[in-house]
Structures are given as structure tokens and as C-alpha cells.
Amino acid sequence: MQWDEETYVLAERAARASGLTSIKAYVTQLVKQHAPEVLEAYSSMQLTNAQFDAFCEACDNPPTPTDKLRKAAQALDQEGLVLNADR
């Protein structure tokens, strides 16, 4: 990884201040600490009670699929993703 001098010096100082012996160890520690938070933020969602109730209602009583939706499902089927458009 190529860094400009200012970034390199900053990382080196931060590594030493953290008690680590190398920039690689410092970056590894940062990734292990920060990556799970980032991934969690992009892999989950929070709903209000009203949103959750609306979601459950839509799951329990789905609308009848339109022709446009059926065509989209057929296109996905042709690409290898199997959907049941009759649900």
C-alpha cells in the first residue's frame, strides 16, 4: 500500500502510541475493530413499530402480482434466480 509521507508518519505515530510495533499491526487492529461496525450498518435495518407492523401486514396479505412483476420474475428465472410468481 502506498501512502503519502504525511499519512505514513501519522500512521506510524499512532501505531507507536497504541503500543504496536508496526503500521501493519495498527492497520490490522483498526480493520478488526471497525469493519464489523461498518458491515453491521450495511447488513441490517431498524424499523419503527409502525413500519414493522406494515411489513408484517404485507407479508401476511401480499398484493396480487401485476403483469409487470410477473415479467420481472420470469426474467430473473431465466438468469438462474428461481422465484415463485404465483405467491
PyMOL commands that set and color helices and strands:
alter all, ss='L'
color gray80, all
select helices_A, chain A and resi 5-17+23-43+49-60+67-78
alter helices_A, ss='H'
color red, helices_A
deselect
rebuild
show_as cartoon
